[in-house]
Amino acid sequence: MASDLHRALAEARHPTPFDDLGLHPDGDGGWWVRAWLPWAADPRVRPQDGEEVAMAPLAEGLFEARIPGAQGPFAYRLAAEDPTGRTVEWEDPYRFPPTLDEARVEAILRGDEVRLQEVLGAHPCTVEGVAGTRFAVWAPHARAVSVVGSHNGWDPRLHPMRPRGATGVWELFLPSVAPGTLYKYHIATRPRGAHVKADPVGFRMELRPATASVVVAPSAFTWSDEEWIAGRGPAREGLTPMSVYEVHPGSWRRTGSQGWLGYRELAETLLPYVKELGFTHVELLPVMEHPLDESWGYQTVGYFAPTSRYGNPDDLRAFVDRAHALGLGVILDWVPAHFPTDAHGLGRFDGTSLYEHPDPRRGYHPDWGTYVFDVGRPEVKSFLISSALHWLESYHADGLRVDAVASMLYLDYSREEGQWLPNPEGGRENHDAVSFFRALNDAVHEAVPGAVMIAEESTAWPRVSHGTDREGLGFDQKWNMGWMNDTLEYFSADPLFRKNLHDKLTFGLMYAFTERFVLPLSHDEVVHGKKSLLGRMPGTYEERFAHLRLLLGWQWMQPGKKLLFMGGEFGQWTEWNVGAGLDWPLLDYPAHRGVQHWVRALNRLYRDEPSLHHLDFREEGFEWLTVDDRDHSVASWLRWDREWKDFVLVVANFTPVDRPAWPVPAPFEGTYQCVLDSDAEAFGGLGRTPVDRAATRPEPLLGREHRLEMDLPGLTLRVYRRVGGAAARPRRPTRRR
């Protein structure tokens, strides 16, 4: 028996260490204390109440002592000489009882536990008056699991874990292990393999290229955003303005020895900048821990750990708290679609396909070289939903933008024939992913009612942003990728040919209200040879800036929430480079400074004018006036408020050709005040034919009884408001979408 036990311990393969180590009755009224101490000499047992007892060797490194006459289990400590000859004393981890809540472990296995991080992971705690850290990990196919780290010299023999029956969960309370300790799990796989993994539920990780998890103390951060949290619900309902500044934290501004700003530095620089420009939200590309800078955070390994690149977890909390103090919401990008194959990550975690689907036709993504989560597995569903809630609850994020939703919904996504497995009905729809998204969104909306869930879904999958009670996926908003692609194709074209692309402008309004859309000009559109937004624009130097102002005006004046990636707000010339900061010196040039002023003005009008945000998701909030004039590439439209009384009139000329005395249908007679002009000198324009006001003429045009005539410069967007507002609620005309 001793030889078998010795071999199992020496090879870090003991499947049930508590059966043999620690305190056990001897059957004669006494107790045995057995300890595995391959590094020690002269070990002793020191009972809390009683005399010290020397331990005898059973095999090399394995010791035992009999304690006679004790009444029931008792507290004790161990003492021994270490290799330097120094006497050390410590609490024996193998004398402590299990600490996990069995009911919550069972809930994980059913997929019902939505705060799995409270059960698994490393948690500093006190057990029987002894301070230490409780470790727990799910590895159902492991032969044995040990905690290794800076506390034990990374020796897998020293701290084997206790299996919790047949649940697949392993746990161990380690006395004296304190916050700041580095650790991983050594997993003995079947039949004879082994590897070391970071904690899937680790709350902090080392700065890359190091990969250990870090024990983190419960946060003592003091939040000051109670009022903000209580009042953020209308944003989810879509009733308030929502313009999002999308940021990669490591390349917004580069500085210092690390090359980037930390969370707290960003709180003092980025956030005031975003606020001053009038954005309502800042969205961060994934700040979950990731090994490779060039992945931008989208190859996540730490689903509960903010990246150490920018600071510690409380530093991120300070960033969010500061944002809320400034009246800014914070959206975090979150990636449940796939994860990298790095050796320390989730892949083949216990020697089997645990987090990923076992069949590579579903479990491996050829585009990204990553594993695909098996969201049909209950434990994986619990893991991912818990991760989502963790960022919303522990970090007070106001929403999650869920990446690559389409890649999860379609079994044949980016796969050729024969490379994918159909569903039971023979189709390509991933029923497991549909169920997962519904469960995710229901869990979030129940636990964090004010949080906004946003889908990056690049296809026409139906009802993405409809409630789960209406056969939808339950997201609150969806990126309108079709609008983005059509818009950029149109604006990238030479104006001479735009009359042939006019439908690219107007088609989006045919489906604009089938979902609750965000209009994104995102990071994906300014990399990989696509050029920057300004770099895409055709024409002369001046015309390119006029095009960019027109593009941004088109985005802000259309129905839907707004998103703009950093650098677009001042006309970055070059593509985004993750290894460099934005070209801030460009703001020394009037044209770039003018674009920035234009974005500020758009945000101000969008915020202050109810007709531009009340009905972003409702078709009664939008009405074409001029929609089919492809020969001149001119369009005009109305945006209505929720009472359908107040409105703004927008007219845009998409070619460099000036249109003098241009006729525009008017919904009412009266005088119309120009409240925003993209050609104004303040925005870097030429200030051509400045017209503050225009009066209607009683001449019918396109079904309206009145018309406006205005000199409309080329490549210009103007916004008008009727002086005095609407006299009475009008009869709604037949809509032309």
Buried (B, 14 or more C-beta within 10 A) or exposed (E): EEEEBBEBBBBBBBBEBBEBBBBBEEEEEEBBBBBBBEBBEEBBBBBEEBEEBEBEEBBEBBBBBBBEEBEEEBBBBBBBBEEEEEEEEEBBBBBBEBBBEEEBBBBBBEBBBBBBBBBBBBBBEEBEEBEBBBBBBBBBBBBBBBBBBBBBEBBBBBBBBBBBEEBBBBBBBBBEBEBEBBBBBBBBBEEEEBBBBBBBBBBBBBEBEEBBBBBBBEBEBEBEBEEBBEEBBEBBEBBBBBBBBBBBBBBBBBEEEEBBBBBBBBBEBBBEBBBEBBBBBBBBBBBBBBBBBEBBBBBBBBBBBBBBBBBBBBBBBBBBBBBBBBEBBBBBBBBBBBBBBBEBBBBBBBBBBBBBBEEBBBBBBEEBEBBBBBBBBBBBBBBBBBBBBBBBBBBBBBBBBBBBBBBBBBBBBEBEEEEBBEEEEEEBBBBBBBBBBBBBBBBBBEBBEBBBBBBBBBEEBEBBBBBBEEEBBBBBBBBBBBBBBBBBEBBBBEBEEBBEBBEBBBBBBEBBBBBBBBBBBBBBBBBEEBBBBBBBBBBEEBBBBBBBBBBBBBBBBBBBBBBBBBBBBBBBBBBBBBEEBBBBEBBEEEBBBBBBBBBBBBBBBBBEBBBBBBBBBBBEBBBBBBBEEBEBBBBBBBBBBBEBBBBBBBBBBBBBBBBEEBBBBBBBBBBBBBBBBBBBEEBBBBEBBBBEEBEBEEEEBBEBBBBBBBBBBBBBBBBBBBEEEBEEEEEEBEEBB
